Amino acid sequence: MKKTLSALIKISFALGCENDFDTLFAKKGYSSIQEVINEQL
């Protein structure tokens, strides 16, 4: 798995989208259970 992540990081640098990792792994905050339900639809 470590090699896969390393390859993904190298590809992202080559494509110039390394800053997108901030949003890729960001936790989304919910203010209600209804927001969670709506996102699953």
MOPAC internal coordinates of N, CA, C and O (Angstrom, degrees):
PM7 1SCF
backbone

  N    0.0000 0     0.00 0     0.00 0    0    0    0
  C    1.4483 1     0.00 0     0.00 0    1    0    0
  C    1.5226 1   110.82 1     0.00 0    2    1    0
  O    1.2310 1   120.31 1   145.35 1    3    2    1
  N    1.3092 1   117.01 1   -34.65 1    3    2    1
  C    1.4636 1   120.43 1  -179.40 1    5    3    2
  C    1.5283 1   110.55 1   -60.62 1    6    5    3
  O    1.2310 1   120.30 1   140.85 1    7    6    5
  N    1.3278 1   117.02 1   -39.15 1    7    6    5
  C    1.4614 1   120.27 1   179.43 1    9    7    6
  C    1.5288 1   110.78 1   -66.32 1   10    9    7
  O    1.2310 1   120.79 1   145.10 1   11   10    9
  N    1.3354 1   116.09 1   -34.90 1   11   10    9
  C    1.4555 1   120.23 1   179.81 1   13   11   10
  C    1.5207 1   110.86 1   -66.24 1   14   13   11
  O    1.2310 1   120.34 1   135.37 1   15   14   13
  N    1.3277 1   116.95 1   -44.63 1   15   14   13
  C    1.4591 1   120.79 1   178.76 1   17   15   14
  C    1.5239 1   110.24 1   -64.59 1   18   17   15
  O    1.2310 1   120.47 1   139.17 1   19   18   17
  N    1.3015 1   116.71 1   -40.83 1   19   18   17
  C    1.4601 1   120.86 1   178.27 1   21   19   18
  C    1.5294 1   110.63 1   -61.03 1   22   21   19
  O    1.2310 1   120.51 1   137.22 1   23   22   21
  N    1.3149 1   116.64 1   -42.78 1   23   22   21
  C    1.4604 1   120.51 1   178.90 1   25   23   22
  C    1.5259 1   110.76 1   -65.53 1   26   25   23
  O    1.2310 1   120.54 1   139.65 1   27   26   25
  N    1.3311 1   116.58 1   -40.35 1   27   26   25
  C    1.4561 1   120.41 1   178.66 1   29   27   26
  C    1.5273 1   111.03 1   -62.00 1   30   29   27
  O    1.2310 1   120.54 1   138.15 1   31   30   29
  N    1.3081 1   116.58 1   -41.85 1   31   30   29
  C    1.4670 1   120.66 1   179.00 1   33   31   30
  C    1.5209 1   110.82 1   -65.21 1   34   33   31
  O    1.2310 1   119.99 1   137.80 1   35   34   33
  N    1.3150 1   117.62 1   -42.20 1   35   34   33
  C    1.4684 1   121.26 1   178.70 1   37   35   34
  C    1.5256 1   111.11 1   -63.20 1   38   37   35
  O    1.2310 1   120.54 1   139.26 1   39   38   37
  N    1.3230 1   116.57 1   -40.74 1   39   38   37
  C    1.4620 1   120.54 1   178.80 1   41   39   38
  C    1.5186 1   110.25 1   -65.16 1   42   41   39
  O    1.2310 1   120.70 1   138.16 1   43   42   41
  N    1.3349 1   116.27 1   -41.84 1   43   42   41
  C    1.4669 1   118.97 1  -179.18 1   45   43   42
  C    1.5244 1   111.20 1   -63.73 1   46   45   43
  O    1.2310 1   119.96 1   142.42 1   47   46   45
  N    1.3308 1   117.68 1   -37.58 1   47   46   45
  C    1.4660 1   120.14 1   176.24 1   49   47   46
  C    1.5185 1   110.98 1   -66.23 1   50   49   47
  O    1.2310 1   120.69 1   140.00 1   51   50   49
  N    1.3267 1   116.29 1   -40.00 1   51   50   49
  C    1.4670 1   119.99 1   179.87 1   53   51   50
  C    1.5274 1   111.24 1   -64.28 1   54   53   51
  O    1.2310 1   120.53 1   146.17 1   55   54   53
  N    1.3221 1   116.60 1   -33.83 1   55   54   53
  C    1.4606 1   120.86 1  -179.44 1   57   55   54
  C    1.5235 1   112.87 1   -88.92 1   58   57   55
  O    1.2310 1   120.86 1   173.32 1   59   58   57
  N    1.3322 1   115.95 1    -6.68 1   59   58   57
  C    1.4590 1   120.20 1   178.86 1   61   59   58
  C    1.5235 1   113.74 1    75.36 1   62   61   59
  O    1.2310 1   120.25 1  -153.98 1   63   62   61
  N    1.3189 1   117.12 1    26.02 1   63   62   61
  C    1.4681 1   119.52 1  -178.68 1   65   63   62
  C    1.5254 1   111.86 1  -121.15 1   66   65   63
  O    1.2310 1   120.73 1  -148.61 1   67   66   65
  N    1.3239 1   116.21 1    31.39 1   67   66   65
  C    1.4686 1   119.49 1  -179.02 1   69   67   66
  C    1.5259 1   113.34 1   -65.50 1   70   69   67
  O    1.2310 1   120.17 1   155.87 1   71   70   69
  N    1.3159 1   117.28 1   -24.13 1   71   70   69
  C    1.4647 1   120.11 1   178.78 1   73   71   70
  C    1.5286 1   112.57 1   -73.40 1   74   73   71
  O    1.2310 1   120.24 1   166.10 1   75   74   73
  N    1.3103 1   117.14 1   -13.90 1   75   74   73
  C    1.4641 1   120.59 1   179.93 1   77   75   74
  C    1.5272 1   112.64 1   -71.18 1   78   77   75
  O    1.2310 1   119.84 1   166.83 1   79   78   77
  N    1.3228 1   117.90 1   -13.17 1   79   78   77
  C    1.4564 1   120.36 1   178.11 1   81   79   78
  C    1.5244 1   111.37 1   -64.34 1   82   81   79
  O    1.2310 1   120.06 1   152.74 1   83   82   81
  N    1.3209 1   117.49 1   -27.26 1   83   82   81
  C    1.4660 1   120.52 1   178.09 1   85   83   82
  C    1.5259 1   111.07 1   -59.80 1   86   85   83
  O    1.2310 1   120.64 1   138.19 1   87   86   85
  N    1.3116 1   116.39 1   -41.81 1   87   86   85
  C    1.4635 1   119.30 1  -179.38 1   89   87   86
  C    1.5241 1   112.12 1   -84.96 1   90   89   87
  O    1.2310 1   120.45 1   153.49 1   91   90   89
  N    1.3040 1   116.75 1   -26.51 1   91   90   89
  C    1.4587 1   120.25 1  -179.10 1   93   91   90
  C    1.5228 1   111.59 1   -63.86 1   94   93   91
  O    1.2310 1   120.96 1   139.01 1   95   94   93
  N    1.3243 1   115.77 1   -40.99 1   95   94   93
  C    1.4583 1   120.06 1  -176.24 1   97   95   94
  C    1.5256 1   113.31 1  -105.90 1   98   97   95
  O    1.2310 1   120.04 1  -166.59 1   99   98   97
  N    1.3064 1   117.53 1    13.41 1   99   98   97
  C    1.4597 1   120.78 1   179.90 1  101   99   98
  C    1.5287 1   110.22 1   -75.76 1  102  101   99
  O    1.2310 1   121.40 1   -38.73 1  103  102  101
  N    1.3091 1   114.92 1   141.27 1  103  102  101
  C    1.4614 1   119.72 1   176.09 1  105  103  102
  C    1.5165 1   108.50 1   -86.22 1  106  105  103
  O    1.2310 1   121.34 1   -47.16 1  107  106  105
  N    1.3047 1   115.05 1   132.84 1  107  106  105
  C    1.4515 1   119.81 1   179.65 1  109  107  106
  C    1.5232 1   108.66 1   -90.40 1  110  109  107
  O    1.2310 1   121.00 1   -47.85 1  111  110  109
  N    1.3097 1   115.70 1   132.15 1  111  110  109
  C    1.4492 1   120.21 1   177.72 1  113  111  110
  C    1.5157 1   111.05 1   -91.54 1  114  113  111
  O    1.2310 1   120.68 1   -41.20 1  115  114  113
  N    1.2925 1   116.31 1   138.80 1  115  114  113
  C    1.4538 1   121.77 1   178.55 1  117  115  114
  C    1.5230 1   108.74 1  -114.68 1  118  117  115
  O    1.2310 1   120.89 1   -37.06 1  119  118  117
  N    1.3237 1   115.90 1   142.94 1  119  118  117
  C    1.4558 1   119.75 1   178.66 1  121  119  118
  C    1.5257 1   111.73 1  -101.85 1  122  121  119
  O    1.2310 1   120.53 1   170.98 1  123  122  121
  N    1.3356 1   116.59 1    -9.02 1  123  122  121
  C    1.4676 1   119.38 1   178.01 1  125  123  122
  C    1.5250 1   109.46 1  -156.62 1  126  125  123
  O    1.2310 1   121.32 1   -18.29 1  127  126  125
  N    1.3161 1   115.09 1   161.71 1  127  126  125
  C    1.4616 1   120.40 1   176.72 1  129  127  126
  C    1.5251 1   110.33 1   -67.59 1  130  129  127
  O    1.2310 1   120.46 1   152.91 1  131  130  129
  N    1.3208 1   116.72 1   -27.09 1  131  130  129
  C    1.4626 1   120.24 1   178.98 1  133  131  130
  C    1.5257 1   111.50 1   -64.97 1  134  133  131
  O    1.2310 1   119.64 1   144.51 1  135  134  133
  N    1.3168 1   118.30 1   -35.49 1  135  134  133
  C    1.4715 1   120.97 1   176.17 1  137  135  134
  C    1.5122 1   110.88 1   -62.97 1  138  137  135
  O    1.2310 1   119.78 1   141.18 1  139  138  137
  N    1.3081 1   118.03 1   -38.82 1  139  138  137
  C    1.4634 1   122.10 1   177.83 1  141  139  138
  C    1.5267 1   110.08 1   -64.88 1  142  141  139
  O    1.2310 1   120.54 1   134.44 1  143  142  141
  N    1.3103 1   116.56 1   -45.56 1  143  142  141
  C    1.4666 1   121.25 1   179.09 1  145  143  142
  C    1.5223 1   110.82 1   -62.41 1  146  145  143
  O    1.2310 1   120.04 1   134.93 1  147  146  145
  N    1.3213 1   117.52 1   -45.07 1  147  146  145
  C    1.4613 1   121.63 1  -178.98 1  149  147  146
  C    1.5172 1   112.03 1   -62.38 1  150  149  147
  O    1.2310 1   119.68 1   145.01 1  151  150  149
  N    1.3137 1   118.22 1   -34.99 1  151  150  149
  C    1.4651 1   121.04 1  -178.58 1  153  151  150
  C    1.5191 1   110.97 1   -70.85 1  154  153  151
  O    1.2310 1   119.64 1   152.14 1  155  154  153
  N    1.2989 1   118.29 1   -27.86 1  155  154  153
  C    1.4577 1   121.56 1  -178.98 1  157  155  154
  C    1.5183 1   112.18 1   -78.52 1  158  157  155
  O    1.2310 1   119.83 1   165.81 1  159  158  157
  N    1.3136 1   117.93 1   -14.19 1  159  158  157
  C    1.4827 1   121.03 1  -177.89 1  161  159  158
  C    1.4911 1   112.08 1   -79.75 1  162  161  159
  O    1.2310 1   120.10 1   180.00 1  163  162  161

